[in-house]
Amino acid sequence: MRYIQMSVGQKIRELRIQAGLSQEAFAERAQIHRSHMGEIERGEVDICISQLTKVAEALGVKVSKLVQGIA
């Protein structure tokens, strides 16, 4: 399970950086507290479906892009 958390978090971080967003600006856009966003990106916590959806919308991608290739 930890592998999945870390992989999803890493994918979110990569896409956020590609979008040119700071973690703080991105967290605000996704309506998730900045410190919790940091925990998500570091793979320290599980991300629920509703948060994953908010993240995808904030990045302008489909949820499937965030989990693509992760097994």
Buried (B, 14 or more C-beta within 10 A) or exposed (E): EEEBBBBBBBBBBEBBEEBEBEBEBBBBBBEBEBEBBBBBBEBEEBBEEEBBBBBBBBBEBEEEEBBEEEE
